[in-house]
Amino acid sequence: MKQYDVGVIGGGPAGYISAIKVAMLGGSVILFEKSVLGGTCLNRGCIPTKTYLKGAEMIHHIKTASKYGIVNDTDVYVDMKKAVANKNNVVRQLTGGVGSLLKSRGIKVIYGEAQIFSETSIICNDREYHVKNIILCGGSKANLIPIPGIDHENIVTSDEILDMEKLPKRLAIIGGGVIGCEIAAAFHYYGCEITIIEAEDRILPQMDEDISKALLKTLTERKMNVLTSHMVGEITHSSKESTIVCRNGKLVTADKILLSIGRVSDLSCLGSLKEKIMQDHGKVQVDEHMRTNISNIYAPGDINGRSMLAHAAFKMGETAAKNAMGMEASYKPDLVPSCIYTIPEAAGVGMTETAAIKKMGKENISIGKFPFMANGRALASNESTGFVKVIIDNHYNELLGAHILGGLATEMISEAASLISSEIPADEIADIMHAHPTYSEAFMEACADALRECMHLPNKSQ
């Protein structure tokens, strides 16, 4: 029986990139996928939500078009059947593209539930496949909380809500993280009454606090109800509606409830080695090389829980593939951009202000901030909400972190990530000529502000 250099379980971002990289390095590789290529990102996460959010953005522009003298006297509504069909078409194109990429590299794909059978073999569809190395890319699944009333047809996860062809009048969202805020933004513009319930004292608790505060202000101004520091006690149901009962007595009644409290690693692929592969709180433990405690088994992507983002999974998958093929590669987790595709968008990379103060002391850092209200392109585009914020080290002017709320934030963050990675100091960034008028000027201006040299903000020394 043929022995492959690498067997990859899972065809999501970490998995298909691992397989492609192995093939590019001259290795023989076989990939197993239990459902559809592309994983959560392409099928149930990043791409479907961004397709809906593009629709929401279009509605936002239509509703604000009167500022430009554009007369629009008709009501705007969403045909959800068409919206779902469009989303599915986008997903099909991308998943089909992944299949074509794998085929072009001569990668054998087996569809079925695959598990580790031994340290050098994988079993799928009752057949054993022999491999020298195994790359586990089992991905993740929606997290469920054990509260009374959670098992009901009115409770949906992010996996199901994106296929609903009928909009609920009232949508309650348990969890104010990335998924919760993005779904809230889309379905608000689609016509739902939105309530977000978050256990922490702010939404997007992993982001810089200024981002959380500013986005909360925007959501509430758009008549979305946001309840922070609220813990869910139980959910009750009647024939017409469901009610979330918070532990402090607050009641939230809705037609549908989205459970979006994050995702957990899917360990079903561990098979016979489930007790042998080291784990930590339900996540496979790996080192910087993506290697598990078993030297020929790697686990990049959501399964290790380090960063449940597709772009992080790409890099982790590539790292695992290189090492499986005898190279020395390391994954650097410090500069993973975080993007939230709300309206306006939010993004961040590097240290938050709180983290920088904790590590270096408040007296050793400086904060620069430039509002989009002072940016010509943003004003002309009716996107003046938000800002660019940077954190720098006072000694070397090192750029420690960048955080953006506003139009094209998720595109702008890549410049910041690149410059932080290249260790370009803030004074040199402030000297880089940026085209005018552009949103990206605000990043340059924020760096200048951190140095107290910004010419497009009032003199702060007075």
N, C-alpha and C positions, 0 to 999 in steps of 0.2 A: 504494500500500500504506500502511496506517495506521502512523503513527509514535507510539509511546508515550513519555510523559515519562520513565518509568523501567522498565527491565527488571531483574527480580530472579532470580538463579540460585540456587536452593536454598530449600526450604520448611521449614527448621528454625527454631529460636527467632529468630535474627537475620533470616532471610529473610521469614518471615510477618509479623513485626512491622514490618520495613521496608516491606513492601507495604501493610499496613494504614495505617501512618502517612502514606505518600504519598497514599493514597486520601482520608484524613481532611483532608489539606491541599489537596485538590481536583485532584490530579494523576491522569493516566491511567497505569495500571501493569499489567504482565503478569508473572506468576510462573511459573518453570519448576521442576519437581520430578521427579527421576529415579526415585523410589521411592514413599515414603509421607510425607505431610505430618507435620511434627513433628520431623524430624531424629533425631539420635542420642538427644537427651534423652528424647523421648516414646517412641521405639520400642526403643532398645537401651541406654539409660543411666539417667538420673535416675528416671524413673517406674517402669520394671520393677524396678530394684533396691530402690526404696522399698516397692514392693508386697511383695517377698519379705521385706524387713526388718521390715515390719509383722507378717508371720507369725512371724518369729523373736522379735519382741517379745512376741507373744501366748504363745509357748512359754515364754519367760523368766518371764512372769507366772504361768503355770500351774505351773511347776516351783517357784516361790517362794511359791505361794498358802498353803502350810501355815503360814507365819508369821502369817497372819490367821485361823487356825483352820479353814481350808477343807480338807476331806479330799478327796484325789484319789488313788485307788488304782489307776488305770489307766495303762498306758504311753502316752506321747504319740509319735505318728509322723506323718510328712508324706506325703500322697498327692501325688506330684509332678505327675501328670497334671492333677489338680484345681488345684494351685498354678499351673501354667503356663496353664491355661485361664482362671483368675481374672486373672492378669497380663495376658493377651491381651485380656480383656474391658475392663480398665481402660484399656489402651493404645488400643483401638478407640474408646472413648468420647471420649478426649482428642483423638486425631487427627481423629475425625469433627467434634469441636467446632471445631478449627482450620479445617477445610473450610467449616463453616457461617459462621464469622467472615469468611472471605475472600469467600464468596458474598454475605453481607449487605452488603459494601462494593462489590460489583460488580467484583471483581478476577478477571480472566481467569487461569485456571490451565492450564498445558500440562504434560502428563506425558511425560517422556522425558529422555534425556541431553542436556543443553544445554551449549554452549561459546560463548565469545566468537568471533565471526567477524571483526569489525572494531571500531574504537572506538565505533561507533554501531550495531552490529548483533549479534544473537545467533542462532546456528543450533541447531535442535532438530528431530529427526525429518526431517532433510534439507530443512527449510524455514527461510528466513531471516526474522527479525523485526527491525524497525528501531526504535531507541530513542534518546532524547537522552542519557540517563544509564544507567549499569549499576551495579548493586549485587551484588557477588560474595559469596555466602553458601554456599560449597562445603562448609563444615564440616570434619570431621576423620575419621580412620580409625585403627584400632588400630595401635600401633607394633609392629613386628616386629624382633627382633634376629637378626643373622646368626651363629648358633651351630650347631654340628653337632647334628643330631637334632631341630631345631625343626620340620621339616616332617613331621608325623606326626599320625595321627587322635586320639591321646591329648592333643595340645596344642590348647587352645581359647583364644579371646579372650573378652572380656566380651560380644562380639556373640553368640557361640554358647552360652555357659554358661547364659544365662538361658532357653534353650529346651530344656534337657536334662530329659527326663521320667524319667530313672533317675539316682539319686544315686550318685556314686562313694563307696566306703568311705573312701578316702584321697584328699584333694585337696591338692596342692601349689600354692602361689601364688607366682609370680615377680614381685616388686614389692610393697612395703609402703606404697604411696601410698593415695590416697583409694579408688580402685576396689578394690585388693587388700584393704584393711581392711574395707570394706563387704561384699564377697563373703565374706570370712572369717567375719564376724559372722553373716551370714545362714545360710551353709551349715554352720557349727558347730552352730547350734541345730537345723538340719534333720537332723543326725546324722552329718556327715562328720568324719573326723579331719583337722585342718588343720595345715599347715606353711606359714609365710610366709618367703620368702627375699628379703632386702633388701640391695642393694649399699651403701647409705649406712650410717652408724653408728647411725641410728635410724629408726623408722618415721615416716611423715608428716613428712618433713624440711622441708616448707614451713611447717609450723605452729610455734607457740611451743614451745620445748623442754619446758616443763613439761607441756604437753598430750601430747606424744609419750611422755614417760616414764610419765605416769599411765595412758595407754591401754595401753601395753606391759604394765604391771603387771596391768591387768585382763584382757588377753588371755591372759597366761601363767597367771593364777589360774584361768582357765576351761579350762586344759589344752590351749591352742593353743600349738604350737611356733613360736617366732619367732626366726629367725636373721638378725641384722644384720651388716653388714660382710662379707657373703658374695657373691662374684661367681660367676655361673654359667659353667662352662667348656664343658660339653656335656651332651647328654641322650641316654641310651642306652635301647633298647627291647627287650623280650622279648615273647613271645606273651601274657603275663599282666599285665605292668606296665611302667612307665617309671621310669628313675632319673636324677635330676639330679645331675651331678657338678660340685661347686663347685671353684674353682681352688685352694682350700686343702685339698682332698681329702675334704671332707665329702660324704656321699652321702645323698640324700633320695629314697625310693622312694614312688611314688604310682600310683593308678589313672587319674587325670586330672591334667593340669597346666594351670593358668590363667596365661596370659601377660598381665600387667597392668602394663606399664612405661610407661603413659601413652599419649597419642594424638598423632598428627602431622597437620598440615594437609593437606587433600585439595585438590590444585591442578589436578585434571582439568578444571575449568571454565574455565581460562585460555585454552584453545584456541590460536588463532593468535597471541595476544599473550603467550604463555608466556615468551618471551625478552625481551619489552619491559617487562613489569610487574616492578618491582623486588622482589626477595625477599631474605630473610636467613635462612640455615639452613633453607630449605624452608618459610618462612612469608612471606606477602605483607606488605610493608612499608606501613604507613599512618601518617598524622599524627593529631593529636588530633581531627580532623574525620572520621576514617575514610576519608580520601581517599588514593588511591594516587598514584604519580608521574604518572599520567595524570589530568588534572583532572576528567574526567566519570566516572571509574570509582572506586567505593568498595568496601571489603572489610571488613565487620564480622564479628564472631563468631570461631569457631575457626580460620578460614582465616588470620587474622593472628597467631594464637598468643599474643596478649596475656594472655588469661584464658579458659581453656576451661571456662567455666561458663555455664549457660543464662541466669542473671539478668544476667551481664555482656553476653551476646550480645543480650538484649533492649535494653539501653541503647545498645550500639554500633549496633544496627540502627536504632533510633529516631534516633540522631545522624546516621547516614548518610542516612536518608530526609529529614530536615530540610534538610541541606546540599544534597542533590540537588534539592530544591525551592527553592533560592535563599536559605535561611535561614543563620544563623550559629550553629552548635551545636558544643559540644566534649564529648568523653568524658573523664570524670575517673576514672582507674583506681585512685586511692589507697584508696578506701573500698568495695572489693568484698568482701562477707562470704564466708568460706570455711566450708562446712558438711560434716561427716562424720557419716553416719547410722549409726554403730555403736551398740552397747549397752554403756555409755552413749554418748550423742551428744557430738560435739565441734564447736566453732565458734570462729571468730576474725575480727576485723576491725581494720584499722589496723596499727600497728607491733607486731612481736614485741619481747620484752625485748632480745634480741640486736641487733636493728636499731636500737632506740632508744639503746642504749649506744654503738653504733658511730657514730650520727649526732650524739648530744648529750653523750655522756660519762656514766658511771655516777653521778657526783656531782650531775648535773642532773635526774635522774629519781627517781621514787618508785614502788614497787610496792605494790599493795593486793591482798589475797587473802582470800576468804571461802569456807570449806568448806561443802559441802552437808550435812555431818554436823551443822552447827549451824543448819540451816534446817528449820523445823517442817514445812513441806509436803513437803520431800524425805524427811525421816525417816518421816512418816506414810505416804508412798507407797513406802517401801522403795527409795528412789533416793538414798541418802546418799553414794554414790561421787562424787567430783569436787569442783569448785570453780569460782569465778569469779575471774579475775585481771585487774587493770587496770594500765596503765602511764600515769603522768601526768608532766607537765613541772612541775618544782618552782617555776619562776618565776611562771607564770600559772595553775597548776593545770589546764592544758589536758589533756584526755583524749586520749592518743596511740594507745592500743590497748586492746582487750578480748578476752579469751580464756576460753572456757567449756568445761568437761567435766562432763557430768551430764545429768539428765533435762531435756528440752525445751530443750537448749542451742541447737538450730538455730532455735527460735522466739524465744528470748531475745536472740539476737545482733542482731536488727533494732532493738531499743531502743538498743543501744550504737551501732550504725551511724548511726542518726538523730541521736543526741545529739552524736556526734563531728562529723558533717556540719554540724550547727547550731552548732558551736563552743561548746557548753555546758560550762563548767568543772566539774571533779570536785566542788568544794564545793557548787555549786548542785545537781548530781545527787544528792549525799548528802542534800540537804534536800527533794528531791521525795518526797512521800508515796506509798509503794507499799502496795498491799493486803496484808493478812496473813490467813492464811498463803499465800504464793505463792513459787514458785521465784525470781521476778524480784526479790524482796527482796535476794537474794544479790548482785545487781549494785550496788544502792544501798549495801549494807554493804561491798562491796569498795572502792568509791570512798571511803567514810568511813575504811576501814582505810589507804588510801594517804595520807590526811591525818592518820593516827594519832588518829582520832576515832570509831572504831567501838565502840559500846557493847555489842555482842553478841559480842565477843571479849575474852579476858583482856588486862589491862593489860600492854603490851609494854615499858613503861618500867621495870618492876620486875625 
